[in-house]
């Protein structure tokens, strides 16, 4: 199990600011693509899910639930 390098807590989860920025960018791209360009909504959703999975694999950022520390790994 992964422990926090800052406080030693084992209550950690994937996420962090980098992942949130990826989510926001994806949403900001998907909404106008669907509404303005009439892009297929189901296809846009599938692409977003794939991009989120890839982002988690690439970024590997973790957050400590107890102290809020964020680190790579
Ligand atoms: Zn911690």
PDB file of the backbone (N, CA, C, O) and the ligand in Angstrom, with CONECT records:
HET     ZN  A 101       1
ATOM      1  N   UNK A   1       0.848  -1.200   0.000  1.00  0.00           N
ATOM      2  CA  UNK A   1       0.000   0.000   0.000  1.00  0.00           C
ATOM      3  C   UNK A   1       0.889   1.258   0.000  1.00  0.00           C
ATOM      4  O   UNK A   1       1.947   1.287   0.628  1.00  0.00           O
ATOM      5  N   UNK A   2       0.438   2.276  -0.707  1.00  0.00           N
ATOM      6  CA  UNK A   2       1.202   3.514  -0.783  1.00  0.00           C
ATOM      7  C   UNK A   2       0.983   4.350   0.469  1.00  0.00           C
ATOM      8  O   UNK A   2      -0.150   4.528   0.918  1.00  0.00           O
ATOM      9  N   UNK A   3       2.062   4.855   1.023  1.00  0.00           N
ATOM     10  CA  UNK A   3       1.922   5.738   2.178  1.00  0.00           C
ATOM     11  C   UNK A   3       2.390   7.145   1.814  1.00  0.00           C
ATOM     12  O   UNK A   3       3.194   7.327   0.899  1.00  0.00           O
ATOM     13  N   UNK A   4       1.879   8.129   2.540  1.00  0.00           N
ATOM     14  CA  UNK A   4       2.199   9.526   2.286  1.00  0.00           C
ATOM     15  C   UNK A   4       3.645   9.809   2.702  1.00  0.00           C
ATOM     16  O   UNK A   4       4.014   9.508   3.836  1.00  0.00           O
ATOM     17  N   UNK A   5       4.475  10.380   1.818  1.00  0.00           N
ATOM     18  CA  UNK A   5       5.863  10.695   2.188  1.00  0.00           C
ATOM     19  C   UNK A   5       5.955  11.853   3.174  1.00  0.00           C
ATOM     20  O   UNK A   5       7.006  12.072   3.776  1.00  0.00           O
ATOM     21  N   UNK A   6       4.882  12.582   3.343  1.00  0.00           N
ATOM     22  CA  UNK A   6       4.882  13.747   4.231  1.00  0.00           C
ATOM     23  C   UNK A   6       4.498  13.378   5.666  1.00  0.00           C
ATOM     24  O   UNK A   6       5.162  13.799   6.614  1.00  0.00           O
ATOM     25  N   UNK A   7       3.413  12.582   5.831  1.00  0.00           N
ATOM     26  CA  UNK A   7       2.947  12.278   7.189  1.00  0.00           C
ATOM     27  C   UNK A   7       2.860  10.779   7.460  1.00  0.00           C
ATOM     28  O   UNK A   7       2.570  10.383   8.588  1.00  0.00           O
ATOM     29  N   UNK A   8       3.108   9.921   6.441  1.00  0.00           N
ATOM     30  CA  UNK A   8       3.123   8.479   6.664  1.00  0.00           C
ATOM     31  C   UNK A   8       1.747   7.841   6.663  1.00  0.00           C
ATOM     32  O   UNK A   8       1.637   6.641   6.916  1.00  0.00           O
ATOM     33  N   UNK A   9       0.685   8.605   6.385  1.00  0.00           N
ATOM     34  CA  UNK A   9      -0.664   8.047   6.355  1.00  0.00           C
ATOM     35  C   UNK A   9      -0.830   7.116   5.164  1.00  0.00           C
ATOM     36  O   UNK A   9      -0.249   7.348   4.104  1.00  0.00           O
ATOM     37  N   UNK A  10      -1.638   6.043   5.339  1.00  0.00           N
ATOM     38  CA  UNK A  10      -1.907   5.161   4.197  1.00  0.00           C
ATOM     39  C   UNK A  10      -3.229   5.517   3.520  1.00  0.00           C
ATOM     40  O   UNK A  10      -3.669   4.816   2.608  1.00  0.00           O
ATOM     41  N   UNK A  11      -3.861   6.601   3.960  1.00  0.00           N
ATOM     42  CA  UNK A  11      -5.113   7.036   3.323  1.00  0.00           C
ATOM     43  C   UNK A  11      -4.778   7.941   2.143  1.00  0.00           C
ATOM     44  O   UNK A  11      -4.815   9.165   2.269  1.00  0.00           O
ATOM     45  N   UNK A  12      -4.455   7.350   1.007  1.00  0.00           N
ATOM     46  CA  UNK A  12      -4.095   8.116  -0.181  1.00  0.00           C
ATOM     47  C   UNK A  12      -5.024   7.726  -1.322  1.00  0.00           C
ATOM     48  O   UNK A  12      -5.610   6.644  -1.333  1.00  0.00           O
ATOM     49  N   UNK A  13      -5.139   8.631  -2.269  1.00  0.00           N
ATOM     50  CA  UNK A  13      -5.935   8.324  -3.463  1.00  0.00           C
ATOM     51  C   UNK A  13      -5.265   8.960  -4.662  1.00  0.00           C
ATOM     52  O   UNK A  13      -4.446   9.870  -4.537  1.00  0.00           O
ATOM     53  N   UNK A  14      -5.642   8.447  -5.849  1.00  0.00           N
ATOM     54  CA  UNK A  14      -5.168   9.055  -7.085  1.00  0.00           C
ATOM     55  C   UNK A  14      -5.861  10.394  -7.269  1.00  0.00           C
ATOM     56  O   UNK A  14      -7.000  10.575  -6.837  1.00  0.00           O
ATOM     57  N   UNK A  15      -5.175  11.334  -7.910  1.00  0.00           N
ATOM     58  CA  UNK A  15      -5.822  12.613  -8.180  1.00  0.00           C
ATOM     59  C   UNK A  15      -4.828  13.742  -8.114  1.00  0.00           C
ATOM     60  O   UNK A  15      -3.693  13.611  -8.571  1.00  0.00           O
ATOM     61  N   UNK A  16      -5.253  14.851  -7.544  1.00  0.00           N
ATOM     62  CA  UNK A  16      -4.375  16.008  -7.449  1.00  0.00           C
ATOM     63  C   UNK A  16      -4.723  17.058  -8.479  1.00  0.00           C
ATOM     64  O   UNK A  16      -5.590  16.864  -9.331  1.00  0.00           O
ATOM     65  N   UNK A  17      -4.020  18.184  -8.380  1.00  0.00           N
ATOM     66  CA  UNK A  17      -4.343  19.338  -9.227  1.00  0.00           C
ATOM     67  C   UNK A  17      -4.159  19.048 -10.703  1.00  0.00           C
ATOM     68  O   UNK A  17      -4.934  19.534 -11.526  1.00  0.00           O
ATOM     69  N   UNK A  18      -3.154  18.268 -11.055  1.00  0.00           N
ATOM     70  CA  UNK A  18      -2.884  18.010 -12.477  1.00  0.00           C
ATOM     71  C   UNK A  18      -4.051  17.276 -13.126  1.00  0.00           C
ATOM     72  O   UNK A  18      -4.463  17.603 -14.238  1.00  0.00           O
ATOM     73  N   UNK A  19      -4.584  16.267 -12.409  1.00  0.00           N
ATOM     74  CA  UNK A  19      -5.722  15.511 -12.930  1.00  0.00           C
ATOM     75  C   UNK A  19      -6.939  16.426 -13.075  1.00  0.00           C
ATOM     76  O   UNK A  19      -7.670  16.336 -14.062  1.00  0.00           O
ATOM     77  N   UNK A  20      -7.157  17.312 -12.087  1.00  0.00           N
ATOM     78  CA  UNK A  20      -8.308  18.214 -12.166  1.00  0.00           C
ATOM     79  C   UNK A  20      -8.197  19.149 -13.365  1.00  0.00           C
ATOM     80  O   UNK A  20      -9.200  19.452 -14.012  1.00  0.00           O
ATOM     81  N   UNK A  21      -6.976  19.608 -13.664  1.00  0.00           N
ATOM     82  CA  UNK A  21      -6.782  20.475 -14.835  1.00  0.00           C
ATOM     83  C   UNK A  21      -7.116  19.700 -16.108  1.00  0.00           C
ATOM     84  O   UNK A  21      -7.740  20.239 -17.022  1.00  0.00           O
ATOM     85  N   UNK A  22      -6.695  18.419 -16.165  1.00  0.00           N
ATOM     86  CA  UNK A  22      -7.018  17.580 -17.330  1.00  0.00           C
ATOM     87  C   UNK A  22      -8.532  17.451 -17.473  1.00  0.00           C
ATOM     88  O   UNK A  22      -9.065  17.586 -18.574  1.00  0.00           O
ATOM     89  N   UNK A  23      -9.241  17.187 -16.345  1.00  0.00           N
ATOM     90  CA  UNK A  23     -10.707  17.070 -16.390  1.00  0.00           C
ATOM     91  C   UNK A  23     -11.331  18.353 -16.943  1.00  0.00           C
ATOM     92  O   UNK A  23     -12.192  18.310 -17.822  1.00  0.00           O
ATOM     93  N   UNK A  24     -10.875  19.507 -16.407  1.00  0.00           N
ATOM     94  CA  UNK A  24     -11.462  20.781 -16.818  1.00  0.00           C
ATOM     95  C   UNK A  24     -11.221  21.051 -18.297  1.00  0.00           C
ATOM     96  O   UNK A  24     -12.113  21.526 -19.000  1.00  0.00           O
ATOM     97  N   UNK A  25     -10.009  20.747 -18.770  1.00  0.00           N
ATOM     98  CA  UNK A  25      -9.686  20.964 -20.183  1.00  0.00           C
ATOM     99  C   UNK A  25     -10.559  20.068 -21.060  1.00  0.00           C
ATOM    100  O   UNK A  25     -11.075  20.512 -22.086  1.00  0.00           O
ATOM    101  N   UNK A  26     -10.724  18.789 -20.649  1.00  0.00           N
ATOM    102  CA  UNK A  26     -11.545  17.863 -21.426  1.00  0.00           C
ATOM    103  C   UNK A  26     -12.993  18.342 -21.506  1.00  0.00           C
ATOM    104  O   UNK A  26     -13.609  18.302 -22.570  1.00  0.00           O
ATOM    105  N   UNK A  27     -13.538  18.801 -20.359  1.00  0.00           N
ATOM    106  CA  UNK A  27     -14.924  19.279 -20.335  1.00  0.00           C
ATOM    107  C   UNK A  27     -15.048  20.538 -21.197  1.00  0.00           C
ATOM    108  O   UNK A  27     -16.010  20.704 -21.946  1.00  0.00           O
ATOM    109  N   UNK A  28     -14.047  21.424 -21.071  1.00  0.00           N
ATOM    110  CA  UNK A  28     -14.072  22.668 -21.839  1.00  0.00           C
ATOM    111  C   UNK A  28     -13.997  22.402 -23.339  1.00  0.00           C
ATOM    112  O   UNK A  28     -14.525  23.183 -24.132  1.00  0.00           O
ATOM    113  N   UNK A  29     -13.346  21.307 -23.738  1.00  0.00           N
ATOM    114  CA  UNK A  29     -13.268  20.950 -25.159  1.00  0.00           C
ATOM    115  C   UNK A  29     -14.527  20.207 -25.610  1.00  0.00           C
ATOM    116  O   UNK A  29     -15.004  20.404 -26.728  1.00  0.00           O
ATOM    117  N   UNK A  30     -15.061  19.348 -24.732  1.00  0.00           N
ATOM    118  CA  UNK A  30     -16.163  18.464 -25.132  1.00  0.00           C
ATOM    119  C   UNK A  30     -17.478  19.228 -25.277  1.00  0.00           C
ATOM    120  O   UNK A  30     -18.243  18.965 -26.204  1.00  0.00           O
ATOM    121  N   UNK A  31     -17.751  20.175 -24.368  1.00  0.00           N
ATOM    122  CA  UNK A  31     -19.047  20.872 -24.397  1.00  0.00           C
ATOM    123  C   UNK A  31     -19.224  21.653 -25.702  1.00  0.00           C
ATOM    124  O   UNK A  31     -20.237  21.461 -26.375  1.00  0.00           O
ATOM    125  N   UNK A  32     -18.290  22.523 -26.089  1.00  0.00           N
ATOM    126  CA  UNK A  32     -18.475  23.208 -27.385  1.00  0.00           C
ATOM    127  C   UNK A  32     -18.440  22.259 -28.579  1.00  0.00           C
ATOM    128  O   UNK A  32     -19.099  22.508 -29.588  1.00  0.00           O
ATOM    129  N   UNK A  33     -17.667  21.163 -28.468  1.00  0.00           N
ATOM    130  CA  UNK A  33     -17.614  20.206 -29.579  1.00  0.00           C
ATOM    131  C   UNK A  33     -18.989  19.596 -29.827  1.00  0.00           C
ATOM    132  O   UNK A  33     -19.403  19.412 -30.971  1.00  0.00           O
ATOM    133  N   UNK A  34     -19.707  19.277 -28.712  1.00  0.00           N
ATOM    134  CA  UNK A  34     -21.030  18.650 -28.841  1.00  0.00           C
ATOM    135  C   UNK A  34     -22.075  19.697 -29.226  1.00  0.00           C
ATOM    136  O   UNK A  34     -22.897  19.458 -30.111  1.00  0.00           O
ATOM    137  N   UNK A  35     -22.045  20.863 -28.559  1.00  0.00           N
ATOM    138  CA  UNK A  35     -23.104  21.864 -28.746  1.00  0.00           C
ATOM    139  C   UNK A  35     -22.948  22.644 -30.053  1.00  0.00           C
ATOM    140  O   UNK A  35     -23.927  22.867 -30.765  1.00  0.00           O
ATOM    141  N   UNK A  36     -21.724  23.054 -30.366  1.00  0.00           N
ATOM    142  CA  UNK A  36     -21.509  23.928 -31.512  1.00  0.00           C
ATOM    143  C   UNK A  36     -21.214  23.144 -32.782  1.00  0.00           C
ATOM    144  O   UNK A  36     -21.715  23.478 -33.856  1.00  0.00           O
ATOM    145  N   UNK A  37     -20.395  22.093 -32.656  1.00  0.00           N
ATOM    146  CA  UNK A  37     -19.987  21.343 -33.842  1.00  0.00           C
ATOM    147  C   UNK A  37     -20.878  20.115 -34.061  1.00  0.00           C
ATOM    148  O   UNK A  37     -20.695  19.375 -35.028  1.00  0.00           O
ATOM    149  N   UNK A  38     -21.863  19.901 -33.139  1.00  0.00           N
ATOM    150  CA  UNK A  38     -22.769  18.761 -33.222  1.00  0.00           C
ATOM    151  C   UNK A  38     -21.991  17.445 -33.287  1.00  0.00           C
ATOM    152  O   UNK A  38     -22.354  16.504 -33.993  1.00  0.00           O
ATOM    153  N   UNK A  39     -20.891  17.430 -32.503  1.00  0.00           N
ATOM    154  CA  UNK A  39     -20.099  16.214 -32.372  1.00  0.00           C
ATOM    155  C   UNK A  39     -20.923  15.181 -31.615  1.00  0.00           C
ATOM    156  O   UNK A  39     -21.641  15.535 -30.680  1.00  0.00           O
ATOM    157  N   UNK A  40     -20.834  13.919 -31.997  1.00  0.00           N
ATOM    158  CA  UNK A  40     -21.583  12.837 -31.349  1.00  0.00           C
ATOM    159  C   UNK A  40     -21.285  12.789 -29.834  1.00  0.00           C
ATOM    160  O   UNK A  40     -20.142  12.575 -29.429  1.00  0.00           O
ATOM    161  N   UNK A  41     -22.324  12.989 -29.008  1.00  0.00           N
ATOM    162  CA  UNK A  41     -22.124  13.104 -27.563  1.00  0.00           C
ATOM    163  C   UNK A  41     -21.581  11.814 -26.956  1.00  0.00           C
ATOM    164  O   UNK A  41     -20.726  11.857 -26.071  1.00  0.00           O
ATOM    165  N   UNK A  42     -22.071  10.667 -27.423  1.00  0.00           N
ATOM    166  CA  UNK A  42     -21.586   9.386 -26.892  1.00  0.00           C
ATOM    167  C   UNK A  42     -20.112   9.190 -27.235  1.00  0.00           C
ATOM    168  O   UNK A  42     -19.328   8.697 -26.424  1.00  0.00           O
ATOM    169  N   UNK A  43     -19.756   9.584 -28.446  1.00  0.00           N
ATOM    170  CA  UNK A  43     -18.356   9.448 -28.866  1.00  0.00           C
ATOM    171  C   UNK A  43     -17.468  10.406 -28.060  1.00  0.00           C
ATOM    172  O   UNK A  43     -16.365  10.042 -27.654  1.00  0.00           O
ATOM    173  N   UNK A  44     -17.958  11.631 -27.833  1.00  0.00           N
ATOM    174  CA  UNK A  44     -17.195  12.596 -27.029  1.00  0.00           C
ATOM    175  C   UNK A  44     -16.981  12.060 -25.618  1.00  0.00           C
ATOM    176  O   UNK A  44     -15.897  12.203 -25.053  1.00  0.00           O
ATOM    177  N   UNK A  45     -18.035  11.430 -25.038  1.00  0.00           N
ATOM    178  CA  UNK A  45     -17.920  10.853 -23.704  1.00  0.00           C
ATOM    179  C   UNK A  45     -16.899   9.735 -23.664  1.00  0.00           C
ATOM    180  O   UNK A  45     -16.114   9.636 -22.721  1.00  0.00           O
ATOM    181  N   UNK A  46     -16.909   8.892 -24.689  1.00  0.00           N
ATOM    182  CA  UNK A  46     -15.963   7.773 -24.749  1.00  0.00           C
ATOM    183  C   UNK A  46     -14.530   8.282 -24.857  1.00  0.00           C
ATOM    184  O   UNK A  46     -13.623   7.743 -24.225  1.00  0.00           O
ATOM    185  N   UNK A  47     -14.332   9.326 -25.664  1.00  0.00           N
ATOM    186  CA  UNK A  47     -12.992   9.899 -25.820  1.00  0.00           C
ATOM    187  C   UNK A  47     -12.527  10.503 -24.497  1.00  0.00           C
ATOM    188  O   UNK A  47     -11.366  10.354 -24.114  1.00  0.00           O
ATOM    189  N   UNK A  48     -13.454  11.196 -23.789  1.00  0.00           N
ATOM    190  CA  UNK A  48     -13.095  11.788 -22.497  1.00  0.00           C
ATOM    191  C   UNK A  48     -12.693  10.712 -21.495  1.00  0.00           C
ATOM    192  O   UNK A  48     -11.699  10.865 -20.784  1.00  0.00           O
ATOM    193  N   UNK A  49     -13.474   9.607 -21.435  1.00  0.00           N
ATOM    194  CA  UNK A  49     -13.146   8.525 -20.504  1.00  0.00           C
ATOM    195  C   UNK A  49     -11.769   7.947 -20.805  1.00  0.00           C
ATOM    196  O   UNK A  49     -10.970   7.718 -19.898  1.00  0.00           O
ATOM    197  N   UNK A  50     -11.498   7.714 -22.092  1.00  0.00           N
ATOM    198  CA  UNK A  50     -10.198   7.168 -22.490  1.00  0.00           C
ATOM    199  C   UNK A  50      -9.080   8.135 -22.106  1.00  0.00           C
ATOM    200  O   UNK A  50      -8.034   7.717 -21.609  1.00  0.00           O
ATOM    201  N   UNK A  51      -9.306   9.437 -22.339  1.00  0.00           N
ATOM    202  CA  UNK A  51      -8.288  10.440 -22.028  1.00  0.00           C
ATOM    203  C   UNK A  51      -8.029  10.504 -20.523  1.00  0.00           C
ATOM    204  O   UNK A  51      -6.892  10.699 -20.094  1.00  0.00           O
ATOM    205  N   UNK A  52      -9.100  10.337 -19.711  1.00  0.00           N
ATOM    206  CA  UNK A  52      -8.941  10.376 -18.252  1.00  0.00           C
ATOM    207  C   UNK A  52      -8.135   9.165 -17.777  1.00  0.00           C
ATOM    208  O   UNK A  52      -7.257   9.288 -16.923  1.00  0.00           O
ATOM    209  N   UNK A  53      -8.446   7.994 -18.343  1.00  0.00           N
ATOM    210  CA  UNK A  53      -7.698   6.776 -17.973  1.00  0.00           C
ATOM    211  C   UNK A  53      -6.222   6.948 -18.336  1.00  0.00           C
ATOM    212  O   UNK A  53      -5.338   6.630 -17.540  1.00  0.00           O
ATOM    213  N   UNK A  54      -5.964   7.456 -19.548  1.00  0.00           N
ATOM    214  CA  UNK A  54      -4.575   7.661 -19.990  1.00  0.00           C
ATOM    215  C   UNK A  54      -3.891   8.693 -19.092  1.00  0.00           C
ATOM    216  O   UNK A  54      -2.729   8.519 -18.724  1.00  0.00           O
ATOM    217  N   UNK A  55      -4.605   9.769 -18.737  1.00  0.00           N
ATOM    218  CA  UNK A  55      -4.022  10.810 -17.887  1.00  0.00           C
ATOM    219  C   UNK A  55      -3.605  10.234 -16.541  1.00  0.00           C
ATOM    220  O   UNK A  55      -2.534  10.559 -16.027  1.00  0.00           O
ATOM    221  N   UNK A  56      -4.462   9.365 -15.961  1.00  0.00           N
ATOM    222  CA  UNK A  56      -4.115   8.740 -14.678  1.00  0.00           C
ATOM    223  C   UNK A  56      -2.869   7.878 -14.812  1.00  0.00           C
ATOM    224  O   UNK A  56      -2.014   7.873 -13.926  1.00  0.00           O
ATOM    225  N   UNK A  57      -2.762   7.141 -15.927  1.00  0.00           N
ATOM    226  CA  UNK A  57      -1.603   6.271 -16.129  1.00  0.00           C
ATOM    227  C   UNK A  57      -0.324   7.087 -16.327  1.00  0.00           C
ATOM    228  O   UNK A  57       0.745   6.708 -15.851  1.00  0.00           O
ATOM    229  N   UNK A  58      -0.449   8.217 -17.039  1.00  0.00           N
ATOM    230  CA  UNK A  58       0.723   9.017 -17.379  1.00  0.00           C
ATOM    231  C   UNK A  58       1.154   9.869 -16.182  1.00  0.00           C
ATOM    232  O   UNK A  58       2.343   9.965 -15.876  1.00  0.00           O
ATOM    233  N   UNK A  59       0.171  10.488 -15.506  1.00  0.00           N
ATOM    234  CA  UNK A  59       0.511  11.488 -14.472  1.00  0.00           C
ATOM    235  C   UNK A  59       0.888  10.814 -13.153  1.00  0.00           C
ATOM    236  O   UNK A  59       1.819  11.258 -12.481  1.00  0.00           O
ATOM    237  N   UNK A  60       0.170   9.732 -12.767  1.00  0.00           N
ATOM    238  CA  UNK A  60       0.493   8.976 -11.549  1.00  0.00           C
ATOM    239  C   UNK A  60       0.624   9.861 -10.314  1.00  0.00           C
ATOM    240  O   UNK A  60       1.475   9.611  -9.461  1.00  0.00           O
ATOM    241  N   UNK A  61      -0.198  10.875 -10.213  1.00  0.00           N
ATOM    242  CA  UNK A  61      -0.128  11.746  -9.044  1.00  0.00           C
ATOM    243  C   UNK A  61      -1.036  11.193  -7.952  1.00  0.00           C
ATOM    244  O   UNK A  61      -2.141  10.730  -8.235  1.00  0.00           O
ATOM    245  N   UNK A  62      -0.574  11.240  -6.709  1.00  0.00           N
ATOM    246  CA  UNK A  62      -1.377  10.769  -5.592  1.00  0.00           C
ATOM    247  C   UNK A  62      -1.541  11.899  -4.579  1.00  0.00           C
ATOM    248  O   UNK A  62      -0.711  12.804  -4.490  1.00  0.00           O
ATOM    249  N   UNK A  63      -2.649  11.820  -3.809  1.00  0.00           N
ATOM    250  CA  UNK A  63      -2.962  12.837  -2.814  1.00  0.00           C
ATOM    251  C   UNK A  63      -3.182  12.143  -1.477  1.00  0.00           C
ATOM    252  O   UNK A  63      -3.813  11.089  -1.416  1.00  0.00           O
ATOM    253  N   UNK A  64      -2.657  12.738  -0.402  1.00  0.00           N
ATOM    254  CA  UNK A  64      -2.894  12.236   0.948  1.00  0.00           C
ATOM    255  C   UNK A  64      -4.210  12.800   1.460  1.00  0.00           C
ATOM    256  O   UNK A  64      -4.421  14.013   1.436  1.00  0.00           O
ATOM    257  N   UNK A  65      -5.108  11.913   1.928  1.00  0.00           N
ATOM    258  CA  UNK A  65      -6.405  12.358   2.439  1.00  0.00           C
ATOM    259  C   UNK A  65      -6.212  13.105   3.759  1.00  0.00           C
ATOM    260  O   UNK A  65      -6.970  14.029   4.055  1.00  0.00           O
ATOM    261  N   UNK A  66      -5.214  12.722   4.554  1.00  0.00           N
ATOM    262  CA  UNK A  66      -5.028  13.298   5.885  1.00  0.00           C
ATOM    263  C   UNK A  66      -4.397  14.689   5.857  1.00  0.00           C
ATOM    264  O   UNK A  66      -4.878  15.593   6.539  1.00  0.00           O
ATOM    265  N   UNK A  67      -3.304  14.879   5.063  1.00  0.00           N
ATOM    266  CA  UNK A  67      -2.607  16.163   5.126  1.00  0.00           C
ATOM    267  C   UNK A  67      -2.683  16.940   3.822  1.00  0.00           C
ATOM    268  O   UNK A  67      -2.265  18.097   3.772  1.00  0.00           O
ATOM    269  N   UNK A  68      -3.212  16.324   2.757  1.00  0.00           N
ATOM    270  CA  UNK A  68      -3.367  17.037   1.491  1.00  0.00           C
ATOM    271  C   UNK A  68      -2.104  17.095   0.646  1.00  0.00           C
ATOM    272  O   UNK A  68      -2.094  17.744  -0.400  1.00  0.00           O
ATOM    273  N   UNK A  69      -1.043  16.433   1.078  1.00  0.00           N
ATOM    274  CA  UNK A  69       0.212  16.418   0.329  1.00  0.00           C
ATOM    275  C   UNK A  69       0.007  15.714  -1.014  1.00  0.00           C
ATOM    276  O   UNK A  69      -0.692  14.703  -1.091  1.00  0.00           O
ATOM    277  N   UNK A  70       0.633  16.264  -2.089  1.00  0.00           N
ATOM    278  CA  UNK A  70       0.532  15.644  -3.412  1.00  0.00           C
ATOM    279  C   UNK A  70       1.921  15.280  -3.886  1.00  0.00           C
ATOM    280  O   UNK A  70       2.867  16.046  -3.702  1.00  0.00           O
ATOM    281  N   UNK A  71       2.051  14.084  -4.511  1.00  0.00           N
ATOM    282  CA  UNK A  71       3.351  13.649  -4.993  1.00  0.00           C
ATOM    283  C   UNK A  71       3.179  12.734  -6.193  1.00  0.00           C
ATOM    284  O   UNK A  71       2.090  12.222  -6.456  1.00  0.00           O
ATOM    285  N   UNK A  72       4.279  12.538  -6.918  1.00  0.00           N
ATOM    286  CA  UNK A  72       4.272  11.640  -8.075  1.00  0.00           C
ATOM    287  C   UNK A  72       4.550  10.212  -7.620  1.00  0.00           C
ATOM    288  O   UNK A  72       5.421   9.984  -6.781  1.00  0.00           O
ATOM    289  N   UNK A  73       3.827   9.268  -8.163  1.00  0.00           N
ATOM    290  CA  UNK A  73       4.085   7.875  -7.828  1.00  0.00           C
ATOM    291  C   UNK A  73       2.777   7.180  -7.631  1.00  0.00           C
ATOM    292  O   UNK A  73       2.751   5.985  -7.338  1.00  0.00           O
TER     293      UNK A  73
HETATM  294 ZN    ZN A 101       0.018  12.991   4.442  1.00  0.00          ZN
END
